[in-house]
Amino acid sequence: MPTYDYVCDVNNQMLEVKHKMNEIVHNWGELCEKANISPGETPLDSPVRKLATGGQVVKRSSMGNPDLPPCATGGCQSGMCDLN
């Protein structure tokens, strides 16, 4: 399951949570529930924003084919990222 970073504009706290790609977290209450933490004194309906952060790279070796060479950038393992 992917990991996402969210920030609350009311309390300036950032939390990292895991959820399905099709799920949307709207407010501090939902975010705290997913993170399994107490919301504290921040109102549950305080809006949160998903931050644009980089995802984790899946290595080809973890997919069962360690013999493939990495691409020229070193960032992907398929050689098809077109970033060179």
JOQUI-V23249 format. One line per field, one symbol per residue. phi: phi as a letter, one per 20 degrees, with the letter a starting at -180 (. if undefined). psi: psi as a letter, one per 40 degrees, with the letter a starting at -180 (. if undefined). burial: + if it has 16 or more other C-alpha atoms within 10 Angstrom, else -. A space follows every 10 residues. Layout:
phi=???
psi=???
burial=???
This chain:
phi=.fdcdccdff dledcdcdaf feecdebfff ffffelcffm efgfeffcce eecfefeefg ffdncfefff ffenecdemc elde
psi=hihihiihed efihihihii deihhdiddd ddddefihea ehhdehiihh igiiiihhid deeegeehii ideedieeef efe.
burial=---+-+++-- ----+-+--- ----+-++++ ++-------- ------++-+ ---------+ ---------+ +----++-+- ----
